[in-house]
Amino acid sequence: MTTTIERKLFGTDGIRGVAGEAPLNATTVFATGLALGHSLSRMAAERRVLLGRDTRESSPWIGAMLAAGLRQAGAEVESAGVITTPAVAFLTRAHGFAAGVVISASHNPWRDNGIKLFGADGYKLPDAVELAMEDEILNHARLATAPDPGTLPPLQDNAALQADYIQFLLDCVPDLTLKGLRIVADCANGAAAAVAPELFRRLGGEVTLLNISPDGRNINDHCGALHPQWVAHEVQQRSADVGVTFDGDADRCMLAGANGQVINGDAILLMAARDLKQRGLLSGDVVVATTMSNMGLEAALKHSGIRMLRAPVGDRYVLERMQKEKAALGGEQSGHILFPHLATTGDGLLTALVVLDLIARSGKTIAELTSDLKVFPQVIENVRVREKVPLESIPSVRARIRAAEEELDGSGRVVIRYSGTEALARVMIEAESEEAMRRHAHAIAEAIRAELGA
């Protein structure tokens, strides 16, 4: 199984950690550039690499250090500057780069950062390719002499690349106009802040842009897709029609309705699936979600004659299942939505435009489009852990999980997993009974904390 591969550096979304500390210390970042450059020299004639970054204060030096390693390995480097993760995926493929690299830790706090890798086709590198690079990276980190980050010149950014990406987004929804709509957009002081102002200016409408003044440390700070209740509040306060909110690298999107209700990825999947089916574009009448998606989504889709399949959490695993099933739509409750006929990876700005286009075409509000989505009560408890050992191997944890599964059989779900990007165990319980849901979630979380708590 993909999820059981032993990883030394790469998680489910690249390399991630505290900036300046292993594996994101200067030496390992430089070694990553070396390893990627050497990998390209073995695999492809084209050796140009595109770099993009988010707004964290560590992103410039990490990008410069990575570029130094790439250049020492013989690769050419071009920078798109501050730009979203999906923009790098699109631009890598559209402009014929051998690889694309994003310096970002997505939704994580500002102190963290990360390195995400895309192949020439615009898709995230497969597990096997990343894992094959790990030993080389670690070997270079031991042997190579990395330059002092303070001696490296800043990267020269190509502003034309950002313009190309904005035009791509507009081309995906060619008839969209926001005229008559009042919209609040929360850019999380992240990469979306570099793109959204021009994008929404060209679409018209009355758009209020929030959190578009990054200072290196305010990315995701009580705003953005991790805090959708914030934009929901602003929608109500400003009497807007809809709110959209993105995470730090803008590969996910959450929404808010006029009544201040939060619209997560499950509701987006429901709206998009029905629209695609109505237009004859939902191949096989199937949607791929994850183990975290609510049972209410499954029921609503079934009512519309649409099957919902589940993949492990992580957009790369959703994409794998989608490709296997030839599905036209997939995504996660967190707001990663995949439209393979439009893009190779989840794109928060694209998702927002697709939903706004649906609203404009249908003349319906988000509340009307999702009125029959009856959400089962769901709770997620995060437990910070000092190590990630198989939870089924711990008797006390196994017993709590079994007790929950037996009581909730047929009326709920139990999903326990480790985060792919943080030292967390996530306990998700979904049930018709809110009392049972909270009781079992707390019991399992306490058992994990007692055995593995950091």
Protein Blocks (a to p, Z undefined) as FASTA:
>chain_A
ZZlpccfkbcceojaddehiackbfklmmmmmmmmmmmmmmmpmblcdcddddfbfklmm
mmmmmmmmmmmnopacddebjadfklmmmmmmmnopabdcdddehjacfkbccdddddfk
opacdfklmmmmmmmmmmmmmmmccddfklpccddddfklmmmmmmmmmmmmmmbcfehi
acdddehlpaklmmmmmmmmmngpjdddehiacghjagoiagajklmmlmmmmmmmnopa
bdcdddfkopaccdddfkopacdfklmmmmmmmmmmmnopaghiiacddfkbcfklmmmm
mmnopacddddedjklmmmmmmmnopabdcdfkopacdfklbmbdcfklmmmmmmmmmmm
nopafklmmmmmccddddddddddfbdcdfklpmklmmmmmmmmmmmgoiaccdddddfk
bccdddddddfblklmmmmmmmmmmmmmmmmoZZ
